[in-house]
């Protein structure tokens, strides 16, 4: 928990440092975001991969939080975000589903390429809040022993429907292995995630 609090403080100071810059022509913009994640636990990308392939399926979850858009140069911006994010997946062959709740801290490079269309890409850091597994209607917490840090590479597009309201789609590819004794007998996996969201810029 101390690591999560420290990360939040560092991230907040980072935002403050950006917002404190004098940017008269192109001011910092603030926004809120809400939407849905579709995530998958890809066991075949574990190290080592399972001897017998584990069939997995995608699982929906919610996301909500805030972000800022701060100018860098020309049509390029930096876009850090602070989100509550639900991720997970299902081991279809066992009928077991997993739900992981994270504090998600992506930092994107934003390119406002043409009109209302923007492209974003960058690293996504995640800190585990808690984790649960469900099987045949019963559930149990599996937070203890689970890797509490996740790192991914994310890219996507955003479209401004109006000057303040828009829609975004992102794809995240997990970069580090996640494992726990409670998940398939310590079988490692990597995340895959598709995110659809609506945002409002103040």
HUVEN-V235921 format. One line per field, one symbol per residue. ss: DSSP state (H for helix, E for strand, C for the rest). A space follows every 50 residues. Layout:
ss->???
This chain:
ss->CHHHHHHHHHHHHHHHHHHCCCCCCCCCEEEEEEEEEEEEEEHHHCCCCC CCCCCEECEEEEEEEEEEEEEEECCEEEEEEEEEEEEEEEECCCCEEEEE EEEEEEEEEEEEEECCEEEEEEEEEEEEEEEEEEECCEEEECCCCCCCEE EEEEEEEEEECCCCEEEEEEEEEECCCECCCCCCCCCCEEEEEEEEEEEE EC
